[in-house]
């Protein structure tokens, strides 16, 4: 891997800092107001999976994280698909299992109301999939997040593309974690990628492997753990969930190895 630490995130520019509209600010203000006034919403953890880079594995990660939440008895969990491609919704529509649930936000301005509604319904976790872009959708989703999960592959191009997403997360003052996705654990490129990412924020200790079974499971509404419950894929997803839980004060007793 030839990328030097100084080259990471070189694409990080606040491209839209002067282009925000008052409408987006209204969304964010309304979202914050609703979250402040809803006790139940505070008890529901909202995880936003975001990256401007296409092919980072956001949708697959969002689906598998929600399934893992249910399998580990931490639910109920609900998915929200904000990506116009609707890949996550398509996966869910093929599912035979009743969990996790899937909800639709009719519009960006309706996202605060939808989250409040889901919290009132008793959901413990909401996992939001976002489009591979930098725009109003991702800004509003990130503003709603309790934690932003930023997946990335190990290649220099993928790592360099993280800057714009990280800018939005930091502008919103939201906690975040990196997840190395579709990688080969133990290889030099994966090890170096983790080291470089850890200079910029917390990195999940579980490297999500480049496994054919992820694609196979997504093709028919299942998860890798449902295809192979005792396999390495299921184990790395459980480790991911424990790491995500460890980022919340009420789960601090969860002990996991952390890179940052």
C-alpha positions as CSV (number, residue, x, y, z in Angstrom):
1,X,0.0,0.0,0.0
2,X,1.7,3.2,-1.2
3,X,-0.6,5.8,0.4
4,X,1.3,7.9,2.9
5,X,-0.6,9.2,6.1
6,X,-0.3,12.7,4.8
7,X,-2.2,11.8,1.7
8,X,-5.2,10.4,3.5
9,X,-8.4,12.4,3.1
10,X,-6.8,14.8,0.7
11,X,-10.2,15.1,-0.9
12,X,-11.6,16.6,2.3
13,X,-13.1,19.9,1.3
14,X,-16.2,21.6,2.6
15,X,-17.7,21.7,-0.8
16,X,-21.2,22.6,0.3
17,X,-20.4,24.8,3.3
18,X,-21.5,27.9,1.3
19,X,-24.4,26.1,-0.5
20,X,-26.5,25.0,2.4
21,X,-30.0,26.2,2.1
22,X,-32.1,27.6,5.0
23,X,-34.4,24.6,4.4
24,X,-31.7,22.1,5.5
25,X,-31.1,24.2,8.6
26,X,-34.8,24.0,9.3
27,X,-34.7,20.2,9.0
28,X,-31.8,20.0,11.4
29,X,-33.4,22.4,13.9
30,X,-36.7,20.5,13.9
31,X,-34.9,17.2,14.3
32,X,-32.9,18.5,17.3
33,X,-36.0,19.9,18.8
34,X,-37.9,16.7,18.5
35,X,-35.0,14.6,19.8
36,X,-34.7,16.9,22.8
37,X,-38.4,16.6,23.6
38,X,-38.8,12.9,23.3
39,X,-37.6,10.7,26.1
40,X,-38.2,7.5,24.2
41,X,-36.3,8.8,21.2
42,X,-33.3,9.2,23.5
43,X,-33.6,5.6,24.4
44,X,-33.5,4.4,20.8
45,X,-30.1,4.3,19.3
46,X,-29.9,5.7,15.7
47,X,-27.0,4.4,13.7
48,X,-26.3,6.0,10.3
49,X,-24.1,4.2,7.8
50,X,-22.6,6.8,5.6
51,X,-19.9,7.2,3.0
52,X,-19.7,9.2,-0.2
53,X,-17.8,6.4,-1.9
54,X,-19.9,4.0,-3.9
55,X,-19.0,0.3,-3.4
56,X,-18.0,0.8,0.2
57,X,-20.5,-1.8,1.3
58,X,-22.9,0.5,3.2
59,X,-26.1,-1.3,2.4
60,X,-24.7,-4.8,3.1
61,X,-23.3,-3.5,6.4
62,X,-26.5,-1.8,7.4
63,X,-28.6,-5.0,6.7
64,X,-26.2,-7.3,8.5
65,X,-25.8,-5.0,11.5
66,X,-29.6,-4.9,12.0
67,X,-29.9,-8.7,11.6
68,X,-27.1,-9.1,14.1
69,X,-28.8,-6.8,16.6
70,X,-31.9,-9.1,16.4
71,X,-29.9,-12.3,16.5
72,X,-28.0,-11.2,19.7
73,X,-31.3,-10.3,21.4
74,X,-30.6,-6.6,21.4
75,X,-33.6,-5.6,19.4
76,X,-36.1,-4.7,18.2
77,X,-34.3,-3.1,15.3
78,X,-35.7,-1.2,12.3
79,X,-34.0,-0.3,9.0
80,X,-34.6,3.0,7.2
81,X,-33.5,3.2,3.5
82,X,-32.7,6.7,2.4
83,X,-30.8,5.6,-0.7
84,X,-32.8,6.3,-3.9
85,X,-31.4,3.0,-5.3
86,X,-33.5,1.3,-2.6
87,X,-31.2,-1.8,-2.5
88,X,-31.8,-2.2,1.2
89,X,-35.6,-2.1,0.7
90,X,-35.3,-4.7,-2.1
91,X,-33.3,-7.0,0.2
92,X,-35.8,-6.6,3.0
93,X,-38.8,-7.3,0.6
94,X,-37.2,-10.7,-0.2
95,X,-36.8,-11.6,3.4
96,X,-38.9,-14.4,4.9
97,X,-37.9,-13.5,8.5
98,X,-40.0,-10.9,10.2
99,X,-37.1,-9.1,11.7
100,X,-35.5,-6.6,11.5
101,X,-38.4,-4.3,10.5
102,X,-38.1,-1.8,7.7
103,X,-39.7,1.7,7.8
104,X,-40.0,4.4,5.1
105,X,-39.4,8.1,5.6
106,X,-41.7,9.8,3.1
107,X,-39.4,12.9,2.9
108,X,-36.3,14.3,4.5
109,X,-38.4,16.7,6.5
110,X,-40.4,13.8,7.8
111,X,-37.4,12.0,9.2
112,X,-37.6,13.5,12.7
113,X,-41.3,12.5,12.9
114,X,-40.5,9.0,11.7
115,X,-37.7,8.5,14.2
116,X,-40.0,9.7,17.0
117,X,-42.7,7.4,15.8
118,X,-40.4,4.4,15.8
119,X,-39.1,5.2,19.2
120,X,-42.6,5.5,20.6
121,X,-43.3,2.1,19.0
122,X,-40.6,0.6,21.1
123,X,-37.7,0.1,18.7
124,X,-34.3,-0.1,20.5
125,X,-32.2,0.5,17.4
126,X,-32.7,2.3,14.1
127,X,-30.1,1.6,11.3
128,X,-30.2,4.1,8.4
129,X,-28.7,3.5,5.0
130,X,-27.7,6.6,3.0
131,X,-26.8,7.3,-0.6
132,X,-23.2,7.3,-1.8
133,X,-23.1,11.1,-2.2
134,X,-22.6,14.3,-0.3
135,X,-25.8,16.3,-0.1
136,X,-28.9,17.2,1.9
137,X,-29.9,13.5,2.5
138,X,-26.6,12.6,4.2
139,X,-26.5,15.9,6.2
140,X,-29.9,15.4,7.6
141,X,-29.4,11.7,8.3
142,X,-26.1,12.4,10.1
143,X,-27.7,15.2,12.1
144,X,-30.1,12.5,13.4
145,X,-27.4,10.0,14.3
146,X,-26.3,8.9,17.7
147,X,-23.4,7.2,16.0
148,X,-22.1,7.3,12.4
149,X,-20.6,4.2,11.0
150,X,-18.2,4.9,8.1
151,X,-17.3,1.8,6.1
152,X,-14.4,1.8,3.7
153,X,-12.3,-0.6,1.7
154,X,-8.6,-0.8,2.1
155,X,-7.6,0.7,-1.2
156,X,-5.9,4.2,-1.4
157,X,-8.8,5.5,-3.5
158,X,-11.4,4.5,-1.0
159,X,-9.4,5.9,1.9
160,X,-8.8,9.2,0.1
161,X,-12.5,9.6,-0.5
162,X,-13.5,9.6,3.2
163,X,-12.7,13.2,3.7
164,X,-16.0,14.8,2.7
165,X,-18.0,12.4,4.8
166,X,-15.8,13.0,7.8
167,X,-16.2,16.8,7.3
168,X,-20.0,16.5,7.6
169,X,-19.8,14.2,10.6
170,X,-17.4,16.6,12.4
171,X,-19.4,19.7,11.4
172,X,-22.4,18.0,13.1
173,X,-20.3,17.0,16.1
174,X,-21.4,13.4,15.9
175,X,-19.4,10.4,17.2
176,X,-18.3,8.1,14.5
177,X,-16.3,4.9,13.9
178,X,-14.5,3.5,10.9
179,X,-15.2,0.0,9.7
180,X,-12.7,-1.7,7.3
181,X,-15.0,-3.5,4.9
182,X,-14.6,-6.2,2.2
183,X,-11.0,-6.7,3.2
184,X,-8.7,-9.7,3.8
185,X,-7.9,-9.7,7.5
186,X,-4.2,-10.1,8.3
187,X,-2.9,-8.9,5.0
188,X,-0.5,-6.0,4.8
189,X,-2.9,-3.7,3.0
190,X,-5.6,-4.3,5.6
191,X,-3.2,-3.8,8.5
192,X,-1.8,-0.6,7.0
193,X,-5.3,0.7,6.3
194,X,-6.3,0.2,10.0
195,X,-3.2,2.0,11.1
196,X,-3.9,5.0,8.8
197,X,-7.6,5.2,9.8
198,X,-6.8,5.1,13.5
199,X,-4.9,8.4,13.1
200,X,-8.3,10.0,12.3
201,X,-10.7,8.3,14.6
202,X,-11.9,5.0,16.2
203,X,-11.6,1.9,14.1
204,X,-13.6,-1.2,14.7
205,X,-11.3,-4.1,15.6
206,X,-13.4,-6.5,13.5
207,X,-12.3,-6.4,9.9
208,X,-15.3,-7.3,7.8
209,X,-14.0,-9.9,5.4
210,X,-14.2,-10.1,1.6
211,X,-16.5,-13.1,1.6
212,X,-18.7,-14.3,-1.3
213,X,-21.4,-15.3,1.2
214,X,-22.1,-11.6,1.9
215,X,-23.2,-11.2,-1.8
216,X,-25.0,-14.5,-1.8
217,X,-27.0,-13.7,1.3
218,X,-28.0,-10.2,0.0
219,X,-29.3,-11.7,-3.2
220,X,-32.2,-13.5,-1.5
221,X,-33.0,-11.5,1.7
222,X,-30.8,-13.3,4.1
223,X,-27.7,-12.5,6.1
224,X,-24.4,-14.4,6.2
225,X,-25.1,-15.6,9.8
226,X,-28.3,-17.2,8.5
227,X,-26.4,-19.0,5.9
228,X,-23.5,-20.0,8.2
229,X,-24.3,-19.3,11.9
230,X,-21.0,-20.6,13.2
231,X,-18.8,-19.1,10.5
232,X,-16.2,-16.4,10.6
233,X,-18.6,-13.9,9.0
234,X,-21.1,-14.3,11.8
235,X,-18.3,-13.9,14.4
236,X,-16.9,-10.7,12.9
237,X,-20.4,-9.2,12.8
238,X,-21.0,-10.0,16.4
239,X,-17.7,-8.3,17.2
240,X,-18.8,-5.3,15.2
241,X,-22.0,-5.1,17.2
242,X,-20.2,-5.3,20.5
243,X,-17.9,-2.5,19.3
244,X,-20.8,-0.3,18.3
245,X,-22.5,-0.9,21.7
246,X,-19.3,0.0,23.5
247,X,-19.5,3.6,22.0
248,X,-22.6,4.3,24.2
249,X,-22.3,5.1,27.9
250,X,-24.9,2.5,29.0
251,X,-22.9,-0.2,27.3
252,X,-19.5,0.8,28.6
253,X,-19.2,-2.5,30.5
254,X,-18.8,-4.1,27.0
255,X,-15.1,-4.8,26.7
256,X,-13.6,-4.9,23.3
257,X,-10.1,-4.3,21.9
258,X,-10.1,-0.8,20.3
259,X,-7.7,0.8,17.9
260,X,-8.7,4.3,19.1
